[in-house]
Amino acid sequence: MGVKDRPQCYFDVELNREPVGRIVFQLFSDVCPRTSKNFLCLGTGKITGKKLCYKGSTFHRVVKNFMVQGGDFTEGNGRGGESIYGGYFEDENFILKHDRPFLLSMANRGKNTNGSQFFMKQDLLFSPRSVDVVFGHVISGFEVVKKIEGLKTDSASRPYADVRVVDCGQLITKSANDGRPAAPLLITPRSLVTANERLSPPSSLKSSFHLQLLGVWVGQASP
């Protein structure tokens, strides 16, 4: 799979139940196929067995003018989440670096502890640790990310407002016979998820996720 085949997925975001727009990601599946598959499947809900999906999850941590963290669809506070591989999965590689804004990276609590939590980084003044896997970037909806980053938060960087993913899925584009791109087809959790099993987060995921940024801990949940 090459650059032109990199998958795209979207989050439709609401702020206090009011739509604020759509964020579209392109995943670096040619560099981090396993990590990209995890994010994509959690975005579409295309999983058998447990119902694992980002739909309905919140952005639970915001650092103004720097980053937005989300993906904890089990507890919503930075202590939960789960990968499609069951619990955690290993760090795929660190080929890509945090060298530009709006990159999409895995949030973790140490080596080989990737679950479902992720973060989007905007400011280059702070540099996340080299143990956070970069696997995609934002290609549309920059203003939505900036709006979330500007939200007021408490002392633990939790936004006072309720900001969440109300819909998500994969964008698939097909070219028409005349060579012009057709309207994107949407694969959504509503069309793919049939499991009704309530997800109970494994005990191994109770620990908080974190990112250490020049001595500042981000993504760490309260006890």
C-alpha positions as CSV (number, residue, x, y, z in Angstrom):
1,M,0.0,0.0,0.0
2,G,1.4,3.4,-1.1
3,V,0.8,7.0,-0.2
4,K,-2.1,7.3,-2.7
5,D,-3.9,4.3,-1.0
6,R,-3.7,5.8,2.6
7,P,-7.2,5.5,4.2
8,Q,-9.1,8.5,5.4
9,C,-11.6,8.6,8.2
10,Y,-13.7,11.3,9.9
11,F,-15.1,12.5,13.2
12,D,-18.2,14.6,13.4
13,V,-17.9,16.7,16.5
14,E,-20.4,18.4,18.8
15,L,-19.7,20.9,21.5
16,N,-22.4,21.0,24.2
17,R,-24.7,19.2,21.7
18,E,-24.1,21.8,19.0
19,P,-22.4,20.7,15.8
20,V,-19.0,22.3,15.3
21,G,-17.7,20.5,12.2
22,R,-15.9,17.5,10.9
23,I,-12.3,16.4,11.3
24,V,-10.8,14.3,8.5
25,F,-7.7,12.2,9.1
26,Q,-5.4,10.5,6.7
27,L,-3.7,7.4,8.2
28,F,-0.1,6.5,7.3
29,S,-1.0,2.8,6.7
30,D,2.1,2.3,4.6
31,V,4.3,3.2,7.5
32,C,2.3,2.0,10.5
33,P,-0.2,-0.5,9.1
34,R,-1.1,-2.2,12.4
35,T,-1.6,1.1,14.3
36,S,-3.6,2.6,11.4
37,K,-5.8,-0.5,11.2
38,N,-6.6,-0.1,14.9
39,F,-7.7,3.5,14.6
40,L,-9.6,2.9,11.4
41,C,-11.6,0.0,12.8
42,L,-12.4,1.9,15.9
43,G,-13.7,4.6,13.7
44,T,-15.9,2.4,11.6
45,G,-16.9,0.0,14.3
46,K,-16.0,-2.8,12.0
47,I,-15.2,-5.3,14.7
48,T,-16.6,-8.7,15.6
49,G,-17.4,-9.5,19.2
50,K,-17.1,-6.6,21.5
51,K,-18.5,-3.2,20.4
52,L,-15.4,-1.0,20.1
53,C,-15.9,2.4,18.6
54,Y,-15.0,6.0,18.9
55,K,-18.6,7.1,18.4
56,G,-19.9,8.8,21.5
57,S,-16.5,9.2,23.0
58,T,-15.2,12.6,24.4
59,F,-12.1,14.7,24.0
60,H,-11.2,14.4,27.7
61,R,-8.0,16.4,27.8
62,V,-7.1,19.7,26.2
63,V,-3.9,21.7,26.5
64,K,-4.5,25.2,25.1
65,N,-2.6,25.9,21.8
66,F,-0.9,22.6,22.0
67,M,-2.9,19.3,21.8
68,V,-6.2,17.5,22.1
69,Q,-6.5,14.0,23.5
70,G,-9.4,11.6,23.1
71,G,-10.2,8.0,22.4
72,D,-11.2,6.7,25.9
73,F,-14.6,5.2,24.9
74,T,-15.0,3.1,28.0
75,E,-14.4,5.6,30.9
76,G,-14.0,9.0,29.3
77,N,-11.4,10.2,31.7
78,G,-8.1,8.9,30.3
79,R,-8.0,5.7,32.2
80,G,-9.8,3.4,29.8
81,G,-10.0,2.4,26.2
82,E,-9.0,-0.8,24.4
83,S,-7.4,-1.8,21.1
84,I,-9.0,-4.1,18.5
85,Y,-6.2,-6.5,19.3
86,G,-7.4,-6.9,22.9
87,G,-6.1,-4.7,25.7
88,Y,-2.8,-3.1,24.7
89,F,-0.6,-3.6,21.6
90,E,3.0,-2.9,21.0
91,D,4.7,0.2,19.6
92,E,4.9,-0.4,15.9
93,N,7.8,1.9,15.1
94,F,9.0,5.4,15.5
95,I,9.9,6.2,11.9
96,L,7.7,9.3,11.8
97,K,8.6,12.2,14.1
98,H,6.6,15.1,15.7
99,D,8.0,17.5,13.2
100,R,4.9,19.4,12.1
101,P,1.4,20.5,13.3
102,F,-1.7,18.4,13.3
103,L,-0.1,15.0,13.5
104,L,-2.1,12.1,14.9
105,S,-0.3,10.0,17.5
106,M,-1.0,7.2,20.0
107,A,-1.3,8.2,23.7
108,N,0.2,5.6,26.0
109,R,1.4,5.1,29.5
110,G,4.8,3.6,28.6
111,K,6.4,1.2,26.3
112,N,4.0,-1.1,24.3
113,T,0.9,0.2,26.0
114,N,-1.2,1.4,23.0
115,G,-4.9,1.0,23.3
116,S,-7.4,3.4,21.7
117,Q,-6.4,6.8,23.0
118,F,-4.8,9.3,20.7
119,F,-3.8,12.9,20.5
120,M,-3.6,15.6,17.9
121,K,-0.7,18.1,18.2
122,Q,-0.7,21.6,16.9
123,D,2.2,23.6,18.5
124,L,5.8,22.7,17.7
125,L,7.1,24.4,20.8
126,F,6.4,21.3,22.9
127,S,7.8,18.0,21.7
128,P,6.2,14.7,22.9
129,R,8.4,11.9,23.8
130,S,9.9,9.7,21.2
131,V,7.8,6.7,22.4
132,D,4.5,8.1,21.0
133,V,3.8,6.5,17.7
134,V,2.9,8.9,14.9
135,F,0.5,7.2,12.5
136,G,-1.6,9.9,10.7
137,H,-2.4,13.5,10.3
138,V,-5.4,15.9,10.0
139,I,-6.2,16.9,6.4
140,S,-9.4,18.8,7.0
141,G,-11.2,20.4,9.9
142,F,-8.2,22.3,11.3
143,E,-10.6,25.0,12.6
144,V,-12.4,22.3,14.6
145,V,-9.2,21.1,16.3
146,K,-8.3,24.8,17.1
147,K,-11.7,25.4,18.5
148,I,-11.4,22.4,20.9
149,E,-7.9,23.5,21.8
150,G,-9.2,26.9,22.8
151,L,-11.7,25.5,25.3
152,K,-11.5,26.4,29.0
153,T,-10.4,23.6,31.2
154,D,-9.9,22.8,34.9
155,S,-6.6,22.4,36.6
156,A,-6.3,18.8,35.3
157,S,-6.8,20.0,31.7
158,R,-10.3,18.6,31.4
159,P,-12.6,20.8,29.3
160,Y,-15.6,22.2,31.1
161,A,-17.6,21.9,27.9
162,D,-18.9,18.5,26.7
163,V,-17.0,17.9,23.4
164,R,-17.5,14.5,21.7
165,V,-17.5,12.5,18.6
166,V,-21.2,12.0,17.6
167,D,-20.4,10.1,14.3
168,C,-17.4,8.7,12.7
169,G,-16.4,6.4,9.8
170,Q,-14.2,5.9,6.8
171,L,-14.2,8.1,3.7
172,I,-13.8,6.1,0.5
173,T,-13.5,8.0,-2.8
174,K,-14.0,6.5,-6.2
175,S,-13.1,8.1,-9.6
176,A,-15.8,8.4,-12.2
177,N,-15.2,7.4,-15.8
178,D,-14.4,11.0,-16.7
179,G,-11.5,11.0,-14.2
180,R,-13.1,13.4,-11.8
181,P,-13.4,12.3,-8.2
182,A,-16.9,11.1,-7.1
183,A,-18.5,12.1,-3.9
184,P,-17.1,10.1,-1.0
185,L,-18.8,7.0,0.2
186,L,-19.2,6.7,4.0
187,I,-18.8,3.6,6.1
188,T,-20.2,4.4,9.5
189,P,-20.6,2.5,12.8
190,R,-24.3,2.5,12.3
191,S,-24.0,0.4,9.1
192,L,-21.4,-2.0,10.4
193,V,-21.8,-2.6,14.1
194,T,-24.3,-5.3,15.1
195,A,-22.9,-6.4,18.4
196,N,-24.9,-5.3,21.5
197,E,-22.4,-6.5,24.1
198,R,-21.6,-3.9,26.7
199,L,-17.9,-3.3,26.9
200,S,-16.3,-3.6,30.3
201,P,-12.8,-2.2,30.3
202,P,-10.1,-4.7,31.3
203,S,-8.4,-4.1,34.6
204,S,-5.1,-3.7,32.9
205,L,-6.3,-0.4,31.3
206,K,-7.2,1.3,34.6
207,S,-3.9,3.2,34.7
208,S,-3.9,6.7,33.3
209,F,-2.4,7.5,30.0
210,H,0.2,10.2,29.8
211,L,2.5,12.2,27.6
212,Q,5.5,13.9,29.2
213,L,6.1,17.3,27.6
214,L,9.2,19.1,28.8
215,G,8.3,18.2,32.4
216,V,4.5,18.7,31.9
217,W,2.3,15.7,32.2
218,V,-0.6,15.6,29.7
219,G,-3.3,13.0,29.6
220,Q,-3.0,11.9,33.2
221,A,-6.3,11.1,34.8
222,S,-7.1,11.9,38.4
223,P,-7.0,9.0,40.9
